[in-house]
Structures are given as structure tokens and as C-alpha cells.
Amino acid sequence: MTNLTPPLLSRQQQNILKSNRIPSLVIGNRIPKDYFIAKGTGESDITVHAGSYHLALHAARIEMCNMMSYSSILPGIANLIERPEKLVHGCVMEAIVAAADSSAGERATAGIIYGWLYDRKSGDKYGGLVCEYNGKLPVEEATESLNLSLQELYTNGYSDDYEMRDITLNTESFMVKKKHGTALVALCFTSYEYPILNQ
């Protein structure tokens, strides 16, 4: 007959159970730290998601990752690095992504622009603003649209206290020849900081 009697608990374990309190570490929202830039294009006569989009990821060398998209804010600690040599197949890759899908005979253009905010009084780096473009415009016109979008973000909430500098632009654009085409640019995060709230 199987003995179902639980093992003896230490006095500390008994006290924890009695108080209904489990020791824990409280952490704040994680903060993206290191990132690299990936970009590529893809074409397919079959479909977009498992076709031209996947092939654009392949050209960008991130096709082995499960992509999760962020919105458009960079923390002050964010740091541009080279793409890691090895990415684990099936890993979650969180990124700010611009991806444009087009059809044969059309242009697909994706672009990301970002600038860094610096405190006007202290000069300290505060964080970054990012804008994405997904569409069919030529690079020159897409670049103009991206610059206008970034300036709009900056002037609506940041320009009084911060100066924006170090603006970076990345684009990918091509004329689609097959049935489906995708242009892609991504800022891909590889590491995070976790603030500890209880010490």
C-alpha cells in the first residue's frame, strides 16, 4: 500500500504555511537593454505570412525567432549592438517592427526612424522615440514621412524639457515581382534589466 503521508516540514516551512506567506521577489516592469537592427525583403507566389514575410525574416537572419512587436519607445539604457552570432531556434524575439506587404508590380517600403531625448538642464539621456513606416512610397518620400512623424511625437510632449539628437534611419524598399512581397526593418531586443522593488 502506498504511503500518502506527506514528508515532515521544517519549522520555517510550517510557519510560512501558517502565515500564508510565501517568500518572493517583487520586480518592476522589465526594461529592454541591448538591441540590434535587422532588415530584409522577401517574395512569394503562395502567400504573405508563411511566404514573403517569412522570407523577409530569413533575409534579415531572424527567421528562427518568434516575433513579438512593441510600440515605439526606447528606454534610456537601450544600447545598439551587433547581431548576436547565434539566436536559439524558437526563441521569442521582441522587437519594434516595420513590415510592408505589397503585390506584384508595386513597391514595398518599410522604415524605422528613431532619435534620442536629452534633458535640457542636466544633459542626461532620457530615452528614445521611434516611428515606423509601412507602405508603398519610394524611400525619399517615406523618409520625409518618417521625419515628420518623429517631429510630431517630439513636439507633442517632449520638446519643452528635452532636446532630440542622434537621429537614425533604416529603410528597406523594392519593387515586387512575385505575387506577394514584404519589406521589413526591425529593432530586435536581446537583453533586459529587471528593477527589484523589494530588497
N, C-alpha and C positions, 0 to 999 in steps of 0.2 A: 504494500500500500504506500502511495506517495505521501511524503510528509509535507503538508501545506503550511506548517508553522513558519512564519517569517523569521529571518535572522534577527538576532538581538541588535538593538540600536544603541549607539553610544549615547551618553548623557546629553551631549551637544545636539545630536540629531533629534532626541526626544524633545528637548527644549524648543528647537526650531519648529517641530510639528505642533507642539502645544501653542506656541505663539502665532502659528500660521504665517510665519515669516520665512521666506526663502532668500538666502544671501544673493545679491545681484549687483551687477554693474550697470549704472544708468549712463547711456551715451546720448549725445545730441545728434542732429542730422549730419550725415557724413558729408564731407566736403571734397569734391573732385580735385585732384592734385596734378598728376602728370598726364599729358595728352600728346598725341601725335596727329598729323594731318594725313588723311588718305583720300585719294581721288581716282576715278576711273570711268570708263564708258563700257556699255555692253549692248549687243543687238541680238535679236532672236526672231525667227519666223513663227514661233509657237505661242509665247505668252510673255507677260511682263514679270510677275513676281518670281516664278521659278525659271525665268528665261533671261530677259535683258537686265533686270535688276540684279539677279544673282551674278550674271557675267560682269556687271559693273563692279560689284563687290569683289569678284575674282581679280579684275584688273587693278583694284585698289589694294589687293592682298589681305582682305579681311573677310573673305567668303566663308571661312571656317567658324566664324563667330555668329552668335545670336544677337542681332542688333536691337537695341532699345534706344528710342530717341528722347533727348532732353529738349527743353526750351532754350532760351537764348541768353543765359547769364554765365559769366566766368567768375569764379571766386578769385580773390587777390593772390592766393597761393598757387594758382594754376601755372604750370610750367611746361613749356614746349620741349619735347624730347624727340629723338629719332624713333622710328618704329621699332618695337622690340623684335629681336631675331625670331623668336618663337612665340606664337599665340596658341593656346590649347584649343584643340578642336572641340567645338560645342560650348565654349565659354560665352558668358554674357558680355557683350561689348556695348557699354553705354556711350552715347555719342550725340553731338549736335550734328544733324544731317540735313543736307540739301540734296534732293533727288528729283530730277525732272524726267518724265516719261513723254515720248513723242512717237509719231508714226512715220512710216516711210515717206521720204521727201520733205520732212520737217526737221527743224533744228531742235536739239535738246541741250539746254544750258542750265547748269547748276553752279551756284556760287555761295561762298561764305565770306563775310567781312567781319572783322572784329577790331575793337580799339580798347585801350586800357585807360581807366579813370585814375587820376592822381589828385589827392587832396590839395586844394589851392593854398591852404595855410601851412600844412606840415610837409607837403610834397610826397607823402606816403602813398603807395599804390593801394587803391581801394578794391578794384575788381574790374571786370571787363563786360562790355556789351557786344552782342553778336546778332547779326542779321543774315538770313538765308534768302537766296533767290532760286526758284524752281520754275522754269518756263521755256520759251522758245526764242527769246531775244538774242541777237548777236552779243558777244562778250562786252563790247563797248557800251551798249545800251543797258545791259544787265548790270555792269559796273556802276553806271550812273544811278540806276535804281537802288542798288545796294548802298551807295554813299548817301543818297537821300534818306533812306530808311534808317541808317545808323545815326545821321544827324538828327532825325526826328526823335529817336529814342533818347539821344543825349540831351536835347533841348527841353524835353518834357520830363523833368525830374532830377537832372544831374548837373546841368551846366552852371548853376549858381555856386555850387560847392566844389565841383571837380573840373579839372582840365582833362580833355581826352587827347591821348597821344598814341604813338606806336601802332598805327592802323595797319592791319594785314589783310590782304585779299587773296583768295584762292578760287579759281574757276575751272570748270570743265565744260567743253562745248563741242558738238559735232553734228553733222548732217546725217540723219538716219537713212540707211539704205534698205535694211530689212523691215519686216512688218512692225516690229517694236524696237524702240531704242531707249536707253536710260543713261543719263549723265549724273554722276554722283560726286559730292565732296563731303567729307566728314571730319569733325574734330573728335577723336576717339580717346576716351579716358582709360587709363591703365592702373591708377592707384588713387587712394582716398585717405583722408585724415578723419578720425573719429573723435570728436571732443568728448572728454569724460566729464560728466556732470556731478557725479558724487565721488569723493575721494576719501 
